[in-house]
Amino acid sequence: MMETTTAIGLKSNDTDHLATQLNDLLANYQIFYMNVRGFHWNIRGEKFFELHAKFEELYTNALEKVDEIAERILTLSHTPVHSFTDYIKMSAIKEATQISDGLKAVEIILNNFKVLIVKEREILKIASESDDEGTSSLMSDYIREQEKLVWMYSSYLSRK
């Protein structure tokens, strides 16, 4: 039996698996986005101005990634998950509510980054094995950027 390929020359079986993993990542990013957006709105205390601005940078960046991931899923000829019911069900990142303490918010962000990076590394591995340079490149960029953010936010917490 001949294996089918997509319009971009990838094996259909590979893109099925990648799209499933990317949809999982998309769900996690949507919850991450909402968490950070809530931290931005509700932060209180002496570091308000500093953290309010940093959280805005994070949620703006996360929103861009949500769009890029969804577009990558479409490029792989699949449909991105697009309901919050599905996001909540699928996401390993859980909703964080009623957080106004900056240190607690940063701890949650660091834990969320760990989840995202682990998922991105798994997708990177699958994409590499599938010769999917587009997805590999996207994941490599995300991992590099987030590892630096983990270092920076971890350094922030160590100033206690």
Contacts in CASP RR format, 6 or more apart in sequence:
PFRMAT RR
TARGET T0000
AUTHOR 0000-0000-0000
METHOD contacts of the structure
MODEL  1
MMETTTAIGLKSNDTDHLATQLNDLLANYQIFYMNVRGFHWNIRGEKFFE
LHAKFEELYTNALEKVDEIAERILTLSHTPVHSFTDYIKMSAIKEATQIS
DGLKAVEIILNNFKVLIVKEREILKIASESDDEGTSSLMSDYIREQEKLV
WMYSSYLSRK
3 11 0 8 1.000
3 12 0 8 1.000
3 13 0 8 1.000
4 11 0 8 1.000
4 12 0 8 1.000
5 11 0 8 1.000
5 12 0 8 1.000
6 12 0 8 1.000
6 15 0 8 1.000
6 76 0 8 1.000
6 77 0 8 1.000
7 77 0 8 1.000
8 75 0 8 1.000
8 76 0 8 1.000
10 76 0 8 1.000
10 130 0 8 1.000
10 131 0 8 1.000
10 132 0 8 1.000
11 130 0 8 1.000
14 126 0 8 1.000
14 129 0 8 1.000
14 130 0 8 1.000
14 132 0 8 1.000
15 76 0 8 1.000
15 77 0 8 1.000
15 78 0 8 1.000
15 130 0 8 1.000
15 132 0 8 1.000
16 78 0 8 1.000
17 126 0 8 1.000
17 130 0 8 1.000
18 76 0 8 1.000
18 123 0 8 1.000
18 126 0 8 1.000
18 127 0 8 1.000
18 130 0 8 1.000
18 132 0 8 1.000
18 135 0 8 1.000
19 73 0 8 1.000
19 76 0 8 1.000
19 78 0 8 1.000
21 119 0 8 1.000
21 122 0 8 1.000
21 123 0 8 1.000
21 126 0 8 1.000
22 69 0 8 1.000
22 72 0 8 1.000
22 73 0 8 1.000
22 76 0 8 1.000
22 80 0 8 1.000
22 123 0 8 1.000
22 135 0 8 1.000
23 73 0 8 1.000
23 78 0 8 1.000
23 80 0 8 1.000
23 81 0 8 1.000
23 90 0 8 1.000
24 90 0 8 1.000
24 91 0 8 1.000
24 119 0 8 1.000
25 69 0 8 1.000
25 116 0 8 1.000
25 119 0 8 1.000
25 120 0 8 1.000
25 123 0 8 1.000
26 66 0 8 1.000
26 69 0 8 1.000
26 70 0 8 1.000
26 73 0 8 1.000
26 80 0 8 1.000
26 81 0 8 1.000
26 87 0 8 1.000
27 81 0 8 1.000
27 86 0 8 1.000
27 87 0 8 1.000
27 88 0 8 1.000
27 89 0 8 1.000
27 90 0 8 1.000
27 91 0 8 1.000
28 90 0 8 1.000
28 91 0 8 1.000
28 92 0 8 1.000
28 93 0 8 1.000
28 112 0 8 1.000
28 115 0 8 1.000
28 116 0 8 1.000
28 119 0 8 1.000
29 62 0 8 1.000
29 65 0 8 1.000
29 66 0 8 1.000
29 69 0 8 1.000
29 116 0 8 1.000
30 66 0 8 1.000
30 84 0 8 1.000
30 87 0 8 1.000
30 91 0 8 1.000
31 87 0 8 1.000
31 88 0 8 1.000
31 91 0 8 1.000
31 93 0 8 1.000
31 94 0 8 1.000
31 95 0 8 1.000
32 62 0 8 1.000
32 93 0 8 1.000
32 112 0 8 1.000
32 116 0 8 1.000
33 59 0 8 1.000
33 62 0 8 1.000
33 63 0 8 1.000
33 66 0 8 1.000
34 95 0 8 1.000
35 93 0 8 1.000
35 95 0 8 1.000
35 96 0 8 1.000
35 108 0 8 1.000
35 109 0 8 1.000
35 112 0 8 1.000
36 55 0 8 1.000
36 58 0 8 1.000
36 59 0 8 1.000
36 62 0 8 1.000
36 109 0 8 1.000
37 55 0 8 1.000
37 59 0 8 1.000
38 55 0 8 1.000
38 96 0 8 1.000
38 99 0 8 1.000
39 51 0 8 1.000
39 55 0 8 1.000
39 96 0 8 1.000
39 99 0 8 1.000
39 102 0 8 1.000
39 105 0 8 1.000
39 108 0 8 1.000
39 109 0 8 1.000
40 52 0 8 1.000
40 55 0 8 1.000
40 56 0 8 1.000
40 59 0 8 1.000
42 98 0 8 1.000
42 99 0 8 1.000
42 100 0 8 1.000
43 51 0 8 1.000
43 52 0 8 1.000
43 55 0 8 1.000
43 100 0 8 1.000
43 102 0 8 1.000
43 105 0 8 1.000
44 100 0 8 1.000
44 101 0 8 1.000
44 102 0 8 1.000
45 102 0 8 1.000
47 102 0 8 1.000
51 102 0 8 1.000
51 105 0 8 1.000
51 106 0 8 1.000
55 105 0 8 1.000
58 109 0 8 1.000
58 149 0 8 1.000
65 142 0 8 1.000
68 138 0 8 1.000
69 80 0 8 1.000
69 138 0 8 1.000
70 80 0 8 1.000
70 82 0 8 1.000
72 134 0 8 1.000
72 135 0 8 1.000
72 138 0 8 1.000
73 79 0 8 1.000
73 80 0 8 1.000
74 80 0 8 1.000
76 132 0 8 1.000
76 135 0 8 1.000
81 87 0 8 1.000
81 90 0 8 1.000
88 95 0 8 1.000
92 115 0 8 1.000
92 119 0 8 1.000
93 112 0 8 1.000
93 115 0 8 1.000
93 116 0 8 1.000
96 105 0 8 1.000
96 108 0 8 1.000
99 105 0 8 1.000
99 108 0 8 1.000
103 157 0 8 1.000
103 160 0 8 1.000
106 153 0 8 1.000
106 156 0 8 1.000
106 157 0 8 1.000
107 157 0 8 1.000
109 153 0 8 1.000
110 150 0 8 1.000
110 153 0 8 1.000
110 154 0 8 1.000
110 157 0 8 1.000
113 146 0 8 1.000
113 149 0 8 1.000
113 150 0 8 1.000
113 153 0 8 1.000
114 150 0 8 1.000
116 142 0 8 1.000
116 146 0 8 1.000
117 143 0 8 1.000
117 146 0 8 1.000
117 147 0 8 1.000
117 150 0 8 1.000
120 139 0 8 1.000
120 142 0 8 1.000
120 143 0 8 1.000
120 146 0 8 1.000
121 139 0 8 1.000
121 143 0 8 1.000
123 135 0 8 1.000
123 139 0 8 1.000
124 135 0 8 1.000
124 136 0 8 1.000
124 139 0 8 1.000
124 140 0 8 1.000
124 143 0 8 1.000
127 133 0 8 1.000
127 134 0 8 1.000
127 135 0 8 1.000
127 136 0 8 1.000
127 139 0 8 1.000
128 136 0 8 1.000
END
